[in-house]
Amino acid sequence: MALKPNFPATGIPPQPTQPTAPSAGPMARPAPAARPQAGDRRALVVGRGIALAGGAISDCERLEVHGTVEVSIRHALELIIADSGVFRGEAEIEEADISGAFDGSVTATSRLVVRSTGKVTGTIRCHRLMVEEGAQVSGKIEMIPGPAAAAAPARAAAAPAAEAPAAPPVPPEPVYARS
């Protein structure tokens, strides 16, 4: 397995040591052309000692939790739960990095990292799961195909029929004579 630069031998990205500003984070890396640059992202940071409850968070690309959050979030790029953070609810995100507590349903289309201080309880759906020693994970876990795997059937369906392999000929049904 090829490791990314600056990653330890475990393949799990290093944990941030300080709370990060909304423009940078533990999963910061060069963004693909389709993604907005880190400074252009719409981010929400819930600070230590702050509680946010009820409803849903929308149009947020990055949610960083140091306090307590009881909501649902959909179509976000990143969810970061710090050591002091607690998230209860539903999350559909691309990537999650959990050092605190998560209780509910999480779907990470790219990867889910549970740090040694992290505790995840509930339904977990992810493409890649990375769990550090000491982390607690309990509930239902389902591995899902990644974005590239989901695009493969679409490409195959779009291919012309001429390029598809021909089905083997079906032998004719035997004819039996009656006496």
C-alpha positions, 0 to 999 in steps of 0.5 A: 500500500502506497502511503501519502507523504507526511503520513505515518506508517499506519496510513492514518493521517496525523492528528492535529495538536491545536484547534484549527482555524476554519481555513485549515485542518487535519485533513488539509491537502491540495484540493482537486480542481472541482473543490473550492480552495480552503480559504473559500470554504463555508465552515462552522466551528462550534467552540468548547462549551457551546451547544447547538441543537435542533434542525439541520445544518445546510450549505456547510462544507466543513463542520468542526465541533469542540462543544456539543452538536445535536443536528443533522448535516448533509453534503458536507466535505469535512466533519471534525470532532475534537477531543472535547466535541460531542456530535449526536445526530446524522451526518452525510459527509465526504470525510470525517475525523473523530477524536471526541464522541459521535452518536448516531448515523454517519455516512462518509463517502471517502473516509472515516478516521476514528482517533485513539480518543474517539468513540463512535456509536450507531450506524457507520457507512463509509468507503474507508475506515481507519481506527487508531488503537484505543478508539471505541467503535460500536454499532452497525458498520457497512462498507460502501463503494467509493466515488470511482467505483460508483462511476464505473457502472455509469461508464460501462453503461455509456459504452457503445454496444459494439464494444461490449463482448458478444454473448456466446451463442446458445446451442439449439434445443435437441430434437427428439424423434417419437416412435 
